[in-house]
Amino acid sequence: MVLTVIACSKDDDPFASVTVNGTTLRTSPSDFTVGDRSDFNGDINASFTGNGGSTTRIFSWNNNLSTADYNADITATTEGTFNMVVTDADANIVLNRSLNGAVEPDSFSGVTDAGTSGIWTVTITVESFSGDGSFSLSEGN
């Protein structure tokens, strides 16, 4: 008797991922807890990619100042949406911006609203996302 095993690849299944400072984020909002220390310190350099998938990822970031400089960019051929929500150490929203791959502009940048320094929370959501993008955060002025 000969047994043949055939494996199917799921490379074409929709996916979306977010990578921050070289670490692929696995934490979703349902299993995230703000603690007394951050996931990341210093500048945040991140990327996101997908082939039609959706995901929401969350991380904490230590910001010693009351504002943050931010930047986000998606490739011109991207489909779907990207959203960044940043809350300060008191859980107040200091940034809530989105990009839609189907329309211009394909980037945004600026300075967040003023907030309380300490452990900030960053939530990244990509919906039906096909393409690539990047975002960054650094302590403000």
Beta strands, then each sheet from edge to edge (+ up, - down):
strand 1: 16-20
strand 2: 23-24
strand 3: 40-41
strand 4: 44-63
strand 5: 68-74
strand 6: 79-87
strand 7: 93-100
strand 8: 107-111
strand 9: 118-139
sheet 1: 2+ 1- 4+ 3+
sheet 2: 2+ 1- 4+ 9- 5+ 8-
sheet 3: 2+ 1- 4+ 9- 6+ 7-
end
